[in-house]
Amino acid sequence: MYPAELVQPMKEDLTSVGFSQLTAPSDVDEIIKNTEGTLLLVVNSVCGCAAGNLRPGVKLSLNSDVTPTALGTVFAGVDGEATSQARKYFLPYPPSSPSIALFKDGKLVHFLERHHIEGGTAQMIADNLSEAYKEFCV
């Protein structure tokens, strides 16, 4: 577990643009099962690729013409039970942090694992997500 004062700014980087912070397994179940339309669920992290690529790329993707209906995030290493619950919905993908999942009507339709995020740019992530939004968020 990381100290709350360390991760709070990293959490706020996403919550400040409309992401709901999911801290309990029931929060994860509720948002996935009850979102009509699309849900972008981000596994946030303290790692450098989350700061340099994931969070900036995700925020940039929200400037698209089409965006998800709902936004949610869990924080790996902090909200352990919520993160574990989210990862159950990501199967068959193995646990990965950071990662990004797009759901449509409760079904996983697009997923970016750490190896898709690491070494890429924020713009590449935003472009990837924007294309997924065009396909699934209409």
TORDREN-824644 format. One record per residue: residue number from 1; chain; x, y, z of N, C-alpha, C, CB in turn; residue in three letters. Coordinates in nm, 2 decimals. Each point is the difference from the previous one (the first is absolute). Glycine has a CB too. Example, Ala and Ser with C-alpha at 12.3 -4.5 7.8 and 13.67 -1.06 7.14 Angstrom:
ATOM nr kette n.xx n.yy n.zz ca.xx ca.yy ca.zz c.xx c.yy c.zz cb.xx cb.yy cb.zz rest
ATOM 1 A 1.32 -0.57 0.78 -0.09 0.12 0.00 0.09 0.12 0.00 -0.19 -0.12 0.12 ala
ATOM 2 A 0.15 0.23 -0.19 0.09 0.11 0.00 -0.08 0.11 0.08 0.12 -0.06 -0.22 ser
// end
This chain:
ATOM nr kette n.xx n.yy n.zz ca.xx ca.yy ca.zz c.xx c.yy c.zz cb.xx cb.yy cb.zz rest
ATOM 1 A 0.08 -0.12 0.00 -0.08 0.12 0.00 0.09 0.13 0.00 -0.19 -0.13 0.12 met
ATOM 2 A 0.14 0.22 -0.20 0.07 0.13 0.00 -0.06 0.10 0.09 0.07 -0.05 -0.24 tyr
ATOM 3 A 0.00 0.14 0.29 -0.06 0.11 0.09 -0.10 0.08 -0.08 0.21 0.01 0.14 pro
ATOM 4 A -0.32 0.02 -0.07 -0.11 0.08 -0.06 0.05 0.13 -0.06 -0.16 -0.11 0.16 ala
ATOM 5 A 0.25 0.18 -0.09 0.04 0.13 -0.04 0.09 -0.01 -0.13 -0.01 0.07 0.24 glu
ATOM 6 A 0.07 -0.19 -0.26 0.07 -0.02 -0.13 -0.09 -0.02 -0.12 0.19 -0.10 0.14 leu
ATOM 7 A -0.29 0.02 -0.12 -0.09 -0.03 -0.11 -0.11 0.10 -0.03 0.06 -0.24 0.05 val
ATOM 8 A -0.09 0.32 0.05 -0.12 0.09 -0.02 0.01 0.08 -0.13 -0.02 0.01 0.25 gln
ATOM 9 A 0.14 0.06 -0.28 0.00 0.08 -0.12 -0.01 -0.09 -0.12 0.15 0.16 0.12 pro
ATOM 10 A -0.11 -0.28 -0.12 -0.01 -0.10 -0.11 -0.14 -0.04 -0.02 0.23 -0.08 0.04 met
ATOM 11 A -0.31 0.07 0.07 -0.14 -0.03 -0.01 -0.07 0.12 -0.06 0.01 -0.16 0.20 lys
ATOM 12 A 0.02 0.27 -0.15 -0.07 0.13 -0.04 0.03 0.03 -0.15 0.01 0.08 0.24 glu
ATOM 13 A 0.10 -0.13 -0.29 0.03 0.02 -0.14 -0.12 -0.05 -0.09 0.25 -0.01 0.05 asp
ATOM 14 A -0.31 -0.10 -0.01 -0.11 -0.06 -0.07 -0.14 0.05 0.06 0.14 -0.20 -0.06 leu
ATOM 15 A -0.15 0.20 0.19 -0.13 0.05 0.05 -0.04 0.14 -0.03 0.04 -0.16 0.18 thr
ATOM 16 A 0.07 0.24 -0.20 -0.03 0.14 -0.04 -0.06 0.02 -0.14 0.19 0.06 0.15 ser
ATOM 17 A -0.18 -0.17 -0.23 -0.06 0.01 -0.13 -0.12 -0.09 -0.02 0.22 0.05 -0.09 val
ATOM 18 A -0.28 -0.09 0.21 -0.13 -0.07 0.00 0.00 -0.15 0.03 -0.06 0.16 -0.16 gly
ATOM 19 A 0.18 -0.22 0.19 0.00 -0.14 0.04 -0.05 -0.02 0.14 0.20 -0.03 -0.16 phe
ATOM 20 A -0.28 -0.07 0.18 -0.04 -0.04 0.13 0.11 -0.09 0.06 -0.25 0.01 -0.06 ser
ATOM 21 A 0.29 0.02 0.18 0.10 -0.08 0.07 -0.07 -0.12 0.07 0.15 0.20 0.04 gln
ATOM 22 A -0.12 -0.32 -0.09 -0.06 -0.12 0.05 0.09 -0.06 0.11 -0.12 -0.04 -0.22 leu
ATOM 23 A 0.08 0.03 0.34 0.09 -0.04 0.11 -0.04 -0.14 0.06 0.04 0.24 0.05 thr
ATOM 24 A -0.16 -0.29 -0.09 -0.04 -0.12 0.06 -0.05 -0.10 -0.12 -0.07 0.12 0.22 ala
ATOM 25 A 0.07 -0.25 -0.19 -0.04 -0.09 -0.11 -0.15 0.03 -0.04 0.16 -0.17 0.09 pro
ATOM 26 A -0.24 0.21 0.00 -0.14 0.03 -0.03 -0.01 0.12 -0.09 -0.07 -0.10 0.22 ser
ATOM 27 A 0.16 0.20 -0.21 0.00 0.11 -0.09 0.03 -0.04 -0.14 0.08 0.14 0.18 asp
ATOM 28 A 0.01 -0.24 -0.20 0.04 -0.05 -0.13 -0.12 -0.07 -0.06 0.24 -0.02 0.07 val
ATOM 29 A -0.30 -0.08 0.01 -0.11 -0.07 -0.05 -0.11 0.09 -0.05 0.06 -0.19 0.16 asp
ATOM 30 A -0.09 0.29 -0.07 -0.11 0.09 -0.03 0.02 0.08 -0.13 -0.04 0.02 0.24 glu
ATOM 31 A 0.15 0.03 -0.26 0.03 0.09 -0.12 0.00 -0.09 -0.13 0.13 0.17 0.14 ile
ATOM 32 A -0.07 -0.29 -0.13 0.00 -0.09 -0.12 -0.14 -0.05 -0.03 0.24 -0.06 0.05 ile
ATOM 33 A -0.31 0.01 0.05 -0.13 -0.06 -0.03 -0.11 0.10 -0.03 0.07 -0.18 0.15 lys
ATOM 34 A -0.05 0.30 -0.10 -0.11 0.10 -0.01 0.02 0.11 -0.10 -0.05 -0.05 0.23 asn
ATOM 35 A 0.16 0.05 -0.30 0.02 0.10 -0.10 -0.06 -0.04 -0.13 0.22 0.07 0.11 thr
ATOM 36 A -0.32 0.00 -0.16 -0.06 -0.02 -0.13 0.09 0.07 -0.10 -0.24 -0.03 0.09 glu
ATOM 37 A 0.29 -0.03 -0.19 0.09 0.06 -0.09 0.14 -0.04 0.03 -0.15 0.19 -0.03 gly
ATOM 38 A 0.24 -0.10 0.02 0.14 -0.03 0.02 0.07 0.05 0.13 0.01 0.00 -0.25 thr
ATOM 39 A 0.08 -0.07 0.29 0.08 0.04 0.13 0.15 -0.02 -0.03 -0.20 -0.07 0.15 leu
ATOM 40 A 0.27 0.18 -0.12 0.15 -0.01 -0.01 0.04 -0.02 0.15 0.02 0.15 -0.21 leu
ATOM 41 A 0.05 -0.26 0.23 0.05 -0.03 0.14 0.15 -0.01 -0.01 -0.21 -0.13 0.06 leu
ATOM 42 A 0.27 0.22 0.02 0.15 0.01 0.00 0.06 -0.05 0.13 -0.02 0.20 -0.15 val
ATOM 43 A 0.12 -0.29 0.13 0.08 -0.04 0.12 0.11 0.10 0.01 -0.06 -0.25 -0.03 val
ATOM 44 A 0.05 0.34 0.12 0.10 0.10 0.02 0.12 -0.06 0.08 -0.18 0.18 0.00 asn
ATOM 45 A 0.29 -0.11 0.00 0.12 -0.06 0.06 0.10 0.11 0.03 -0.03 -0.21 -0.12 ser
ATOM 46 A 0.13 0.19 0.21 0.10 0.09 0.03 0.12 0.00 -0.09 -0.07 -0.02 0.24 val
ATOM 47 A 0.07 -0.08 -0.33 0.12 -0.02 -0.09 0.01 0.12 -0.10 -0.03 -0.25 0.02 cys
ATOM 48 A 0.15 0.26 -0.07 0.03 0.11 -0.09 -0.08 0.00 -0.13 0.22 0.00 0.10 gly
ATOM 49 A -0.25 -0.12 -0.15 -0.08 0.00 -0.12 -0.14 0.04 0.02 0.14 -0.19 -0.08 cys
ATOM 50 A -0.19 0.18 0.20 -0.14 0.06 0.03 0.01 0.15 0.00 -0.06 -0.20 0.14 ala
ATOM 51 A 0.16 0.26 -0.09 0.01 0.14 0.01 0.03 0.06 -0.14 0.08 -0.02 0.24 ala
ATOM 52 A 0.02 -0.05 -0.31 0.04 0.06 -0.13 -0.09 -0.03 -0.11 0.22 -0.02 0.09 gly
ATOM 53 A -0.29 -0.10 -0.09 -0.07 -0.04 -0.12 -0.15 -0.03 0.03 0.21 -0.10 -0.08 asn
ATOM 54 A -0.24 0.02 0.19 -0.14 -0.04 0.02 -0.09 0.12 0.03 0.09 -0.22 0.09 leu
ATOM 55 A -0.06 0.29 0.02 -0.10 0.10 0.04 -0.01 0.11 -0.10 0.06 -0.05 0.23 arg
ATOM 56 A 0.06 0.10 -0.29 -0.02 0.10 -0.10 -0.07 -0.05 -0.13 0.21 0.11 0.09 pro
ATOM 57 A -0.18 -0.23 -0.12 -0.07 -0.06 -0.12 -0.15 -0.02 0.02 0.22 -0.11 -0.06 gly
ATOM 58 A -0.25 0.06 0.17 -0.15 -0.01 0.03 -0.07 0.13 0.00 0.06 -0.20 0.14 val
ATOM 59 A 0.00 0.30 -0.07 -0.06 0.13 0.00 -0.01 0.06 -0.14 0.08 0.04 0.23 lys
ATOM 60 A 0.02 -0.05 -0.31 0.00 0.05 -0.14 -0.11 -0.07 -0.08 0.25 0.05 0.02 leu
ATOM 61 A -0.27 -0.18 0.00 -0.10 -0.08 -0.07 -0.14 0.05 0.02 0.15 -0.19 0.02 ser
ATOM 62 A -0.17 0.26 0.09 -0.14 0.05 0.03 -0.03 0.13 -0.08 0.03 -0.10 0.23 leu
ATOM 63 A 0.06 0.15 -0.31 -0.02 0.11 -0.09 -0.06 -0.05 -0.13 0.19 0.13 0.11 asn
ATOM 64 A -0.22 -0.26 -0.12 -0.05 -0.06 -0.12 -0.15 0.04 -0.02 0.16 -0.19 0.02 ser
ATOM 65 A -0.20 0.18 -0.15 -0.14 0.03 -0.03 -0.10 -0.09 0.07 0.07 0.09 -0.22 asp
ATOM 66 A -0.03 -0.22 0.24 -0.08 -0.10 0.07 0.08 -0.05 0.12 -0.11 -0.07 -0.22 val
ATOM 67 A 0.05 0.07 0.33 0.07 -0.05 0.13 -0.09 -0.10 0.07 0.13 0.22 0.02 thr
ATOM 68 A -0.08 -0.29 0.08 -0.07 -0.09 0.08 -0.11 0.06 0.08 0.20 -0.14 0.01 pro
ATOM 69 A -0.31 0.07 0.02 -0.11 0.04 0.08 0.05 0.03 0.15 -0.16 -0.13 -0.15 thr
ATOM 70 A 0.25 0.04 0.20 0.04 0.01 0.14 0.15 -0.02 0.01 -0.22 -0.08 0.08 ala
ATOM 71 A 0.28 0.14 0.02 0.14 -0.01 0.03 0.03 -0.05 0.14 0.04 0.18 -0.17 leu
ATOM 72 A 0.04 -0.28 0.18 0.03 -0.05 0.14 0.15 -0.04 0.01 -0.23 -0.08 0.02 gly
ATOM 73 A 0.28 0.08 0.10 0.14 -0.03 0.02 0.02 -0.07 0.13 0.07 0.19 -0.14 thr
ATOM 74 A 0.02 -0.29 0.14 0.05 -0.06 0.13 0.15 0.03 0.00 -0.18 -0.19 0.00 val
ATOM 75 A 0.24 0.18 0.12 0.14 0.03 0.01 0.07 -0.12 0.05 -0.05 0.25 0.05 phe
ATOM 76 A 0.14 -0.31 -0.13 0.08 -0.11 0.03 0.09 0.03 0.12 -0.02 -0.09 -0.24 ala
ATOM 77 A 0.04 0.00 0.33 0.09 0.03 0.12 -0.06 0.08 0.11 0.18 -0.02 -0.16 gly
ATOM 78 A -0.31 0.07 0.13 -0.06 0.08 0.11 -0.14 -0.06 0.03 0.12 0.21 -0.08 val
ATOM 79 A -0.20 -0.22 -0.03 -0.14 -0.05 0.02 0.01 -0.15 -0.05 -0.11 0.23 -0.04 asp
ATOM 80 A 0.18 -0.31 0.12 0.03 -0.14 -0.04 -0.13 -0.08 -0.03 0.20 0.01 0.14 gly
ATOM 81 A -0.30 -0.01 -0.06 -0.11 -0.09 -0.02 -0.08 0.05 -0.12 -0.02 -0.05 0.24 glu
ATOM 82 A 0.01 0.18 -0.26 -0.07 0.06 -0.12 0.07 -0.04 -0.13 -0.09 0.19 0.14 ala
ATOM 83 A 0.22 -0.18 -0.13 0.09 -0.03 -0.12 -0.02 -0.15 -0.03 0.16 0.18 0.06 thr
ATOM 84 A -0.15 -0.27 0.04 -0.02 -0.14 -0.02 -0.14 -0.03 -0.06 0.15 -0.05 0.19 ser
ATOM 85 A -0.25 0.12 -0.15 -0.13 -0.02 -0.05 -0.01 0.04 -0.15 -0.10 0.03 0.23 gln
ATOM 86 A 0.16 0.09 -0.26 0.00 0.04 -0.14 0.07 -0.10 -0.09 0.00 0.24 0.08 ala
ATOM 87 A 0.11 -0.29 -0.03 0.08 -0.10 -0.08 -0.08 -0.12 -0.03 0.21 0.09 0.10 arg
ATOM 88 A -0.31 -0.13 -0.02 -0.08 -0.11 -0.04 -0.08 0.02 -0.13 -0.02 -0.05 0.25 lys
ATOM 89 A -0.02 0.18 -0.27 -0.07 0.03 -0.12 0.09 0.02 -0.12 -0.16 0.11 0.14 tyr
ATOM 90 A 0.29 -0.11 -0.12 0.10 0.01 -0.11 0.04 -0.13 -0.06 0.08 0.21 0.11 phe
ATOM 91 A -0.12 -0.32 -0.05 0.04 -0.13 -0.05 -0.04 -0.02 -0.14 -0.02 -0.09 0.23 leu
ATOM 92 A 0.10 0.03 -0.32 0.11 -0.08 0.03 0.14 0.07 0.02 -0.12 -0.17 -0.12 pro
ATOM 93 A 0.12 0.30 0.12 0.12 0.08 0.01 0.06 -0.02 0.14 -0.08 0.17 -0.17 tyr
ATOM 94 A 0.21 -0.18 0.18 0.06 -0.02 0.14 0.00 0.14 0.07 0.14 -0.19 -0.09 pro
ATOM 95 A -0.12 0.19 0.22 0.01 0.12 0.07 0.11 0.09 -0.06 -0.08 -0.11 0.21 pro
ATOM 96 A 0.05 0.24 -0.22 0.09 0.09 -0.06 -0.03 0.14 0.05 0.02 -0.14 -0.21 ser
ATOM 97 A 0.09 0.21 0.26 -0.02 0.14 0.04 0.12 0.08 -0.05 -0.14 -0.07 0.21 ser
ATOM 98 A 0.10 0.18 -0.27 -0.13 0.05 -0.02 -0.07 -0.08 -0.12 0.07 0.23 0.09 pro
ATOM 99 A -0.20 -0.21 -0.10 -0.07 -0.06 -0.12 -0.13 0.08 -0.02 0.10 -0.23 0.04 ser
ATOM 100 A -0.16 0.21 -0.16 -0.12 0.07 -0.03 -0.10 -0.09 -0.06 0.13 0.21 -0.04 ile
ATOM 101 A -0.25 -0.21 0.09 -0.10 -0.09 -0.06 -0.12 0.08 -0.04 0.07 -0.18 0.15 ala
ATOM 102 A -0.13 0.14 -0.27 -0.12 0.06 -0.05 -0.11 -0.10 0.00 0.13 0.17 -0.14 leu
ATOM 103 A -0.24 -0.15 0.21 -0.11 -0.09 0.01 -0.12 0.06 -0.08 0.08 -0.08 0.22 phe
ATOM 104 A -0.16 0.00 -0.28 -0.12 0.04 -0.06 -0.11 -0.09 0.06 0.11 0.08 -0.22 lys
ATOM 105 A -0.21 -0.02 0.28 -0.11 -0.07 0.07 0.06 -0.12 0.08 -0.15 0.06 -0.19 asp
ATOM 106 A 0.25 -0.03 0.27 0.06 -0.09 0.09 0.09 -0.11 -0.05 -0.20 0.03 0.12 gly
ATOM 107 A 0.23 -0.02 -0.25 0.09 -0.10 -0.07 0.13 0.07 -0.04 -0.20 -0.14 -0.08 lys
ATOM 108 A 0.31 0.08 0.11 0.13 0.05 -0.04 0.01 0.00 -0.15 0.10 -0.08 0.22 leu
ATOM 109 A -0.07 0.20 -0.28 0.01 0.00 -0.15 0.14 0.05 -0.05 -0.25 0.04 0.00 val
ATOM 110 A 0.33 0.02 0.09 0.13 0.05 -0.04 0.08 0.01 0.13 -0.09 0.14 -0.20 his
ATOM 111 A 0.22 -0.18 0.18 0.09 0.00 0.12 0.14 0.03 -0.04 -0.15 -0.17 0.11 phe
ATOM 112 A 0.21 0.26 -0.03 0.14 0.04 -0.02 0.08 -0.05 0.13 -0.06 0.20 -0.15 leu
ATOM 113 A 0.15 -0.29 0.13 0.09 -0.05 0.11 0.12 0.10 0.01 -0.08 -0.24 -0.04 glu
ATOM 114 A 0.15 0.21 0.15 0.12 0.08 0.03 0.09 0.01 -0.12 -0.02 -0.06 0.24 arg
ATOM 115 A 0.04 -0.05 -0.31 0.10 0.00 -0.11 -0.05 0.08 -0.12 0.08 -0.23 0.08 his
ATOM 116 A -0.21 0.26 -0.08 -0.05 0.09 -0.10 0.02 0.15 0.04 -0.17 -0.17 -0.07 his
ATOM 117 A 0.19 0.19 0.20 0.01 0.14 0.05 0.14 0.04 0.02 -0.21 -0.04 0.12 ile
ATOM 118 A 0.30 -0.05 -0.07 0.14 0.02 0.02 0.07 0.02 -0.13 -0.01 -0.14 0.20 glu
ATOM 119 A 0.09 0.25 -0.21 0.07 0.02 -0.12 -0.07 0.08 -0.11 0.12 -0.20 0.06 gly
ATOM 120 A -0.26 0.21 -0.04 -0.07 0.07 -0.10 -0.01 0.15 0.05 -0.14 -0.21 -0.07 gly
ATOM 121 A 0.07 0.29 -0.01 -0.02 0.14 0.04 -0.14 0.01 0.04 0.18 0.08 -0.16 thr
ATOM 122 A -0.21 0.03 0.23 -0.13 0.04 0.04 -0.09 0.01 -0.12 0.08 0.12 0.20 ala
ATOM 123 A -0.03 -0.06 -0.31 -0.08 0.01 -0.12 -0.03 -0.13 -0.07 0.11 0.22 -0.04 gln
ATOM 124 A -0.02 -0.32 0.05 -0.03 -0.13 -0.05 -0.11 -0.07 0.07 0.24 -0.02 -0.07 met
ATOM 125 A -0.24 0.04 0.21 -0.11 -0.06 0.08 -0.13 0.07 -0.03 0.17 -0.06 0.18 ile
ATOM 126 A -0.17 0.19 -0.19 -0.12 0.08 -0.03 -0.05 -0.04 -0.14 0.08 0.19 0.14 ala
ATOM 127 A 0.00 -0.21 -0.23 -0.04 -0.04 -0.14 -0.07 -0.14 0.01 0.18 0.14 -0.11 asp
ATOM 128 A -0.11 -0.23 0.18 -0.05 -0.14 0.01 -0.14 0.01 0.06 0.23 -0.09 0.02 asn
ATOM 129 A -0.25 0.16 0.09 -0.12 0.01 0.07 -0.11 0.07 -0.08 0.12 0.00 0.22 leu
ATOM 130 A -0.08 0.10 -0.29 -0.10 0.08 -0.09 -0.05 -0.09 -0.10 0.12 0.21 0.04 ser
ATOM 131 A -0.04 -0.30 -0.10 -0.05 -0.09 -0.10 -0.09 -0.11 0.06 0.21 0.03 -0.13 glu
ATOM 132 A -0.18 -0.07 0.25 -0.09 -0.09 0.07 -0.14 0.07 0.03 0.20 -0.13 0.10 ala
ATOM 133 A -0.19 0.25 -0.06 -0.13 0.08 0.03 -0.08 0.00 -0.13 0.11 0.14 0.18 tyr
ATOM 134 A -0.05 -0.11 -0.29 -0.07 0.01 -0.13 -0.07 -0.13 -0.03 0.16 0.17 -0.08 lys
ATOM 135 A -0.10 -0.28 0.11 -0.05 -0.13 -0.03 -0.11 -0.04 0.10 0.22 -0.07 -0.10 glu
ATOM 136 A -0.20 0.09 0.23 -0.09 -0.05 0.10 -0.09 0.10 0.07 0.17 -0.17 0.03 phe
ATOM 137 A -0.14 0.29 -0.03 -0.08 0.10 0.07 -0.11 0.07 -0.08 0.21 0.04 0.14 cys
ATOM 138 A -0.25 -0.09 -0.25 -0.10 0.06 -0.08 -0.14 -0.07 0.02 0.18 0.06 -0.17 val
// end
